[in-house]
Amino acid sequence: MKLDQIGIWSETKLEIIKKYAGAYTTVLSKQTTWCKGYAYIDAFAGAGMHISKTKC
C-alpha cells in the first residue's frame, strides 16, 4: 500500500477533527430520541494512513 506524505496543514486538520469528533460524539450520544446513528465522511481523507513529512 502506498502511503501519502502529509504536511503540517494536514496534521493540524486531523487534530482538529479528532477533538471535534470527540465532543460531537458526546453530544449526539445523549440525543437518543431523534439521533439513532451518525457518520463523519471526509471526502479529502486520502488513503486513511499516512507518513508525516515533519516527523521523518
Secondary structure, DSSP 8 states (H G I E B T S, - for coil): ---EEE-HHHHHHHHHHHHHHHHHHHHHHT-TTT-S------TT-TTS-EEESTT-
